[in-house]
Amino acid sequence: MKKGKNQYLFNFIICFAGFSVSMGLLCSVIFHSLVTGMVLGTFGGLLFAGLICGFVKILSVRKDKLRERYGIEGNVLYEGAANYLVGAQAIGGWIFLMEDRLCFVSHSFNFMTGQCIILYSDIIKVTKGKIIRSIAIHLCNNKVEEFIVNNRKEWIDILGGKIPCYKQSI
């Protein structure tokens, strides 16, 4: 996966915008001042975005340790940070595309930890998920596994090339 400065900058801007606007509005209501709210929201947004992007950077450095912890061996074709959606909870971790399977491993900062392994032969199709930046993996047992990833289109294209009976519907 291409991990350029552009992807980190994009993630920083998304985190900053989402947090600073919402916190700015909340602080404006609390302090009865739009200026105070926007200043606090801006500083809070910068802090939050910096922490989140730093956390993702640390995870990307530690991904090999995650593979060792869960015993995932083999040639990695594509990888990246991801959130695995289980019900209403998003479990943070790292996703690896291997030659015959998709492996998701969670980092130890989650309440729920573990791994999810999906064989390509069990996948019917891959589509955009219900949430922004998510992919939905439709399995032959009628289950749908959903992951939030960066570069959603790339993930769909690469997974599509690995699935024997792939039906793409973006």
Backbone bond lengths (Angstrom), bond angles and torsions (degrees), N, CA, C in turn:
res aa  C-N    CA-C-N  psi(-1)  N-CA   C-N-CA  omega(-1)  CA-C   N-CA-C  phi
1 M - - - 1.450 - - 1.509 108.71 -
2 K 1.292 116.80 134.92 1.450 118.50 178.40 1.523 109.34 -74.75
3 K 1.308 114.68 121.84 1.460 121.51 -176.25 1.516 108.83 -114.87
4 G 1.281 117.69 64.70 1.453 120.83 -178.54 1.510 111.43 -84.29
5 K 1.325 113.27 175.35 1.455 119.47 177.09 1.523 110.58 -64.52
6 N 1.342 116.85 -27.01 1.460 120.09 -179.58 1.523 111.90 -61.44
7 Q 1.345 117.88 -40.01 1.464 120.54 -179.55 1.525 110.81 -67.57
8 Y 1.328 117.23 -40.92 1.457 119.85 178.00 1.529 110.68 -67.58
9 L 1.317 117.04 -37.71 1.461 120.94 177.47 1.531 110.61 -64.80
10 F 1.334 116.84 -43.14 1.463 121.19 177.65 1.530 110.57 -60.31
11 N 1.334 117.09 -46.53 1.465 120.84 179.18 1.525 111.03 -63.54
12 F 1.340 116.85 -39.09 1.459 120.82 178.22 1.527 110.23 -61.50
13 I 1.325 116.88 -45.62 1.471 120.91 -178.42 1.526 110.75 -64.76
14 I 1.327 117.58 -42.49 1.472 121.17 178.55 1.528 110.10 -61.48
15 C 1.326 117.28 -48.14 1.474 120.89 179.76 1.525 110.88 -63.23
16 F 1.320 116.52 -45.46 1.457 120.89 -178.79 1.521 111.15 -61.48
17 A 1.325 116.75 -49.52 1.472 120.81 -176.45 1.532 110.90 -62.10
18 G 1.314 116.55 -48.25 1.465 119.94 -178.40 1.511 113.26 -62.25
19 F 1.319 116.43 -44.12 1.456 120.02 -176.41 1.521 112.19 -77.09
20 S 1.335 117.24 -44.07 1.468 119.17 -174.43 1.517 112.33 -67.09
21 V 1.328 117.96 -38.78 1.465 119.87 179.61 1.522 110.88 -66.58
22 S 1.339 115.97 -49.00 1.473 118.32 -178.42 1.529 111.88 -65.47
23 M 1.325 117.75 -42.43 1.467 119.87 179.10 1.527 111.16 -69.99
24 G 1.329 117.12 -35.01 1.461 120.45 177.35 1.513 111.15 -61.79
25 L 1.328 116.52 -44.02 1.465 119.93 178.52 1.527 111.49 -66.00
26 L 1.323 116.32 -42.42 1.462 120.41 178.83 1.538 110.70 -62.69
27 C 1.328 117.55 -46.09 1.469 120.82 179.30 1.526 111.49 -66.22
28 S 1.330 116.65 -32.37 1.472 119.63 176.94 1.516 110.76 -63.02
29 V 1.316 116.39 -40.11 1.464 120.62 178.72 1.530 110.24 -69.57
30 I 1.316 116.41 -43.57 1.466 120.33 -177.58 1.530 111.24 -64.78
31 F 1.334 117.21 -45.24 1.466 121.08 -175.18 1.532 113.18 -95.83
32 H 1.309 117.66 2.44 1.467 123.11 179.38 1.528 112.28 53.64
33 S 1.338 115.60 36.97 1.464 120.23 179.97 1.522 108.92 -149.77
34 L 1.330 116.97 118.83 1.458 121.33 179.91 1.530 111.02 -64.58
35 V 1.323 117.19 -40.44 1.472 120.70 -179.01 1.530 110.77 -63.95
36 T 1.326 117.11 -47.54 1.469 121.02 178.81 1.525 110.42 -60.77
37 G 1.318 116.16 -42.98 1.462 120.29 179.56 1.516 112.59 -62.64
38 M 1.328 117.38 -42.60 1.460 120.47 -179.10 1.535 111.58 -69.98
39 V 1.321 117.62 -36.49 1.473 120.58 177.36 1.529 109.98 -65.78
40 L 1.333 116.49 -48.20 1.468 119.83 178.53 1.522 111.38 -63.97
41 G 1.333 117.08 -39.46 1.467 120.94 177.87 1.519 111.76 -63.42
42 T 1.323 116.87 -39.93 1.465 120.61 179.54 1.527 110.75 -65.14
43 F 1.324 117.49 -48.27 1.462 120.05 178.82 1.528 110.99 -64.07
44 G 1.327 116.84 -42.21 1.465 120.27 177.71 1.517 111.78 -62.82
45 G 1.327 116.58 -40.70 1.459 120.97 179.06 1.511 112.23 -64.55
46 L 1.334 117.16 -41.86 1.467 120.48 177.49 1.527 110.94 -62.87
47 L 1.332 116.40 -43.78 1.458 120.72 179.13 1.528 111.04 -63.98
48 F 1.330 116.55 -47.83 1.459 120.93 -178.58 1.528 110.87 -62.12
49 A 1.328 117.91 -48.20 1.465 121.68 -178.74 1.526 110.85 -62.70
50 G 1.327 116.92 -40.20 1.461 120.01 177.59 1.515 112.47 -63.10
51 L 1.334 116.50 -42.94 1.470 120.41 178.94 1.530 111.71 -65.04
52 I 1.320 117.40 -44.64 1.462 120.72 -179.25 1.525 111.00 -64.49
53 C 1.325 117.73 -46.45 1.472 120.48 179.74 1.526 110.97 -65.88
54 G 1.323 117.85 -36.71 1.465 120.74 175.28 1.517 111.76 -64.06
55 F 1.334 116.05 -39.84 1.458 121.11 178.31 1.528 111.04 -62.78
56 V 1.333 117.57 -43.85 1.473 121.57 178.35 1.526 110.00 -63.80
57 K 1.322 117.42 -39.10 1.465 121.22 178.58 1.529 110.45 -63.51
58 I 1.329 117.14 -42.47 1.463 120.98 177.77 1.519 110.31 -62.81
59 L 1.329 116.83 -42.50 1.466 119.98 178.47 1.520 111.66 -61.88
60 S 1.329 117.01 -40.05 1.458 119.25 -178.69 1.526 111.30 -65.50
61 V 1.319 117.29 -30.05 1.464 120.77 176.88 1.526 110.18 -74.42
62 R 1.320 117.50 -32.32 1.470 121.82 -175.25 1.525 114.27 -93.54
63 K 1.324 118.30 5.91 1.466 120.86 -175.14 1.526 113.20 -59.50
64 D 1.332 118.11 -34.79 1.460 120.55 179.36 1.524 111.19 -66.33
65 K 1.332 116.86 -34.22 1.466 119.98 176.31 1.529 110.78 -67.39
66 L 1.343 116.49 -35.14 1.466 119.88 175.79 1.525 110.59 -63.33
67 R 1.329 116.77 -43.41 1.471 120.49 178.09 1.516 110.55 -59.97
68 E 1.325 117.67 -43.15 1.465 121.75 178.79 1.523 110.86 -62.98
69 R 1.355 116.90 -45.82 1.466 121.18 -177.18 1.522 111.45 -58.19
70 Y 1.332 116.90 -40.52 1.462 120.06 -176.95 1.523 112.81 -96.15
71 G 1.314 118.43 2.13 1.457 122.06 176.39 1.525 113.75 68.21
72 I 1.304 117.78 34.53 1.466 121.17 179.72 1.517 108.25 -88.40
73 E 1.322 114.93 115.53 1.455 120.66 -178.23 1.519 109.60 -119.22
74 G 1.309 115.54 156.00 1.454 120.51 177.20 1.512 111.12 125.62
75 N 1.313 114.25 178.47 1.455 122.15 -178.27 1.530 110.09 -81.73
76 V 1.330 116.90 123.27 1.463 121.67 178.87 1.520 108.41 -88.41
77 L 1.350 116.51 122.19 1.455 121.77 -179.23 1.528 112.15 -90.85
78 Y 1.335 115.83 -32.53 1.464 121.69 -176.94 1.515 106.90 -159.50
79 E 1.323 117.72 147.86 1.465 120.66 -177.08 1.507 110.42 -157.28
80 G 1.330 114.69 164.06 1.451 119.37 176.30 1.519 111.54 174.47
81 A 1.327 114.78 167.11 1.462 120.89 175.87 1.521 108.60 -67.70
82 A 1.329 116.47 145.14 1.459 120.60 -178.47 1.518 110.31 -155.86
83 N 1.318 115.13 160.57 1.460 122.67 169.60 1.515 107.32 -116.82
84 Y 1.317 116.15 130.41 1.461 122.71 178.62 1.525 106.68 -96.75
85 L 1.324 116.64 121.17 1.457 120.96 -177.02 1.526 110.19 -88.28
86 V 1.325 115.33 116.59 1.462 122.34 176.84 1.517 106.55 -121.13
87 G 1.325 116.29 102.90 1.458 120.37 -173.80 1.513 108.95 63.97
88 A 1.328 116.46 -125.60 1.459 120.76 179.68 1.523 112.21 -94.46
89 Q 1.338 117.37 1.08 1.460 120.56 -177.10 1.524 110.84 -101.93
90 A 1.319 116.27 138.42 1.462 122.73 174.63 1.523 107.82 -105.20
91 I 1.321 116.42 119.38 1.456 122.14 -178.70 1.522 107.72 -99.22
92 G 1.314 116.95 118.66 1.454 121.79 -177.46 1.512 112.26 -80.04
93 G 1.323 115.44 147.39 1.454 119.88 177.98 1.512 111.75 175.59
94 W 1.318 115.19 -147.43 1.457 121.97 -175.90 1.513 108.95 -132.89
95 I 1.325 116.22 140.79 1.459 120.98 -179.12 1.524 108.93 -116.09
96 F 1.334 115.66 135.12 1.459 122.78 -179.83 1.528 109.02 -122.06
97 L 1.323 116.59 134.43 1.461 120.56 170.32 1.516 106.79 -101.88
98 M 1.314 115.15 116.40 1.456 121.67 -179.97 1.529 108.11 -98.78
99 E 1.303 117.91 -174.19 1.463 120.85 -178.08 1.525 112.22 -69.27
100 D 1.332 118.29 -31.25 1.468 120.71 -175.92 1.531 114.13 -125.27
101 R 1.331 117.27 -0.56 1.465 119.15 -174.35 1.523 111.48 -157.85
102 L 1.317 113.76 162.92 1.460 123.21 172.00 1.523 106.13 -105.17
103 C 1.323 117.47 132.23 1.463 121.83 179.13 1.523 109.29 -124.32
104 F 1.311 116.42 126.31 1.461 121.64 172.12 1.516 107.06 -112.77
105 V 1.343 116.90 130.85 1.458 121.55 175.46 1.520 108.19 -124.93
106 S 1.307 115.98 134.81 1.464 119.83 -178.35 1.520 109.83 -87.33
107 H 1.316 115.47 152.54 1.455 118.92 173.29 1.519 108.24 -85.30
108 S 1.312 116.25 166.42 1.469 120.92 -171.63 1.521 113.75 -78.94
109 F 1.342 118.91 0.38 1.456 120.91 179.69 1.527 112.68 -85.02
110 N 1.322 118.26 0.85 1.467 122.70 -179.43 1.523 111.01 -89.47
111 F 1.328 115.66 156.77 1.462 119.69 170.25 1.524 109.22 -70.42
112 M 1.330 115.87 -42.17 1.459 121.42 176.50 1.524 107.32 -101.59
113 T 1.324 117.05 126.20 1.457 120.72 177.70 1.513 109.10 -122.82
114 G 1.294 116.45 163.30 1.453 120.96 178.33 1.510 110.72 144.93
115 Q 1.312 114.39 -156.36 1.449 119.53 -177.30 1.517 110.35 -141.32
116 C 1.320 115.77 161.04 1.456 123.24 175.67 1.522 106.05 -132.77
117 I 1.310 116.87 123.31 1.461 121.84 179.03 1.516 108.40 -118.86
118 I 1.335 115.96 127.37 1.459 121.97 179.70 1.522 108.06 -125.54
119 L 1.324 116.07 119.66 1.463 120.56 176.22 1.524 109.37 -74.39
120 Y 1.334 116.81 141.82 1.461 119.98 179.21 1.526 111.13 -61.34
121 S 1.318 117.23 -30.97 1.466 120.11 -179.87 1.527 112.40 -67.52
122 D 1.334 118.36 -17.39 1.469 122.35 178.63 1.528 112.81 -89.94
123 I 1.334 117.86 -5.88 1.462 121.57 -175.68 1.520 110.35 -93.95
124 I 1.345 115.34 131.22 1.464 121.36 176.68 1.518 110.47 -91.33
125 K 1.339 116.17 -48.49 1.458 120.52 179.51 1.518 109.68 -158.14
126 V 1.341 114.49 163.41 1.464 122.63 178.03 1.516 107.26 -127.21
127 T 1.331 116.26 128.77 1.464 121.54 -178.49 1.524 109.77 -132.83
128 K 1.315 115.37 174.77 1.463 119.83 170.59 1.520 107.59 -65.67
129 G 1.321 116.23 142.40 1.454 120.45 178.59 1.514 111.80 -84.18
130 K 1.319 115.21 -178.63 1.468 121.56 -178.97 1.520 112.44 -75.49
131 I 1.323 117.10 -24.34 1.455 122.40 -176.27 1.527 108.43 -102.44
132 I 1.322 116.51 150.25 1.465 120.82 178.49 1.529 109.80 -55.11
133 R 1.315 116.56 135.36 1.464 125.19 179.01 1.516 113.84 67.51
134 S 1.329 119.35 19.99 1.458 119.81 179.98 1.528 110.95 -107.62
135 I 1.333 114.46 154.51 1.454 121.52 173.37 1.523 107.69 -116.45
136 A 1.322 115.98 143.83 1.461 121.86 177.91 1.519 107.63 -111.82
137 I 1.318 116.56 123.85 1.461 122.32 179.48 1.522 107.44 -104.82
138 H 1.328 115.58 112.39 1.468 122.67 -178.03 1.523 108.59 -90.17
139 L 1.332 115.98 122.47 1.459 121.34 -176.53 1.528 111.16 -101.06
140 C 1.329 116.44 161.31 1.469 120.11 -177.71 1.528 112.63 -70.35
141 N 1.337 119.91 -12.59 1.465 121.57 175.71 1.532 111.52 -92.71
142 N 1.348 116.80 18.33 1.469 125.52 178.71 1.524 114.33 70.15
143 K 1.321 118.39 9.12 1.462 121.40 173.97 1.525 108.73 -84.59
144 V 1.322 115.51 154.68 1.456 121.55 174.89 1.519 107.24 -127.26
145 E 1.327 116.17 121.30 1.459 121.86 176.42 1.524 107.19 -102.18
146 E 1.336 117.07 134.64 1.456 120.31 -175.65 1.526 110.04 -123.36
147 F 1.349 114.97 135.92 1.453 122.50 -179.74 1.521 108.99 -130.35
148 I 1.326 117.13 138.73 1.459 122.01 172.61 1.521 106.59 -94.80
149 V 1.326 116.05 124.19 1.465 121.97 -175.01 1.528 110.24 -135.78
150 N 1.308 116.63 163.88 1.464 121.68 167.54 1.524 107.00 -85.09
151 N 1.317 117.41 152.58 1.468 122.42 177.64 1.529 111.95 56.83
152 R 1.321 115.83 55.76 1.467 121.89 -175.80 1.525 112.51 -52.65
153 K 1.324 118.41 -43.86 1.469 121.32 -177.48 1.527 111.09 -61.84
154 E 1.331 116.98 -40.81 1.471 120.16 177.80 1.523 111.29 -61.61
155 W 1.334 116.83 -43.38 1.465 120.48 179.24 1.527 110.12 -61.64
156 I 1.327 117.08 -43.47 1.464 120.59 -179.47 1.525 109.91 -64.28
157 D 1.321 117.42 -44.17 1.468 121.10 -179.77 1.529 111.49 -63.62
158 I 1.330 116.94 -45.64 1.463 119.96 -178.15 1.521 111.09 -67.87
159 L 1.330 117.09 -44.42 1.472 119.25 177.59 1.521 110.86 -62.64
160 G 1.329 116.14 -37.94 1.461 120.25 179.39 1.510 112.69 -60.14
161 G 1.317 117.71 -34.62 1.456 121.44 178.22 1.514 113.22 -72.67
162 K 1.329 117.60 -16.25 1.465 121.98 -178.24 1.528 113.40 -96.10
163 I 1.329 117.00 -14.65 1.461 120.51 -173.21 1.522 109.86 -90.36
164 P 1.349 117.50 127.79 1.468 120.48 -177.41 1.535 113.59 -58.24
165 C 1.314 118.04 -46.01 1.468 121.10 -175.85 1.523 109.78 -114.63
166 Y 1.315 116.45 53.50 1.468 122.09 -171.70 1.516 112.31 -72.05
167 K 1.341 115.33 130.34 1.460 122.91 173.01 1.522 106.48 -121.98
168 Q 1.301 116.64 104.96 1.465 119.87 -176.57 1.504 110.25 -84.44
169 S 1.322 116.50 130.64 1.466 121.10 173.09 1.512 107.98 -143.18
170 I 1.299 115.13 91.93 1.462 120.91 -177.71 1.504 109.26 -87.05
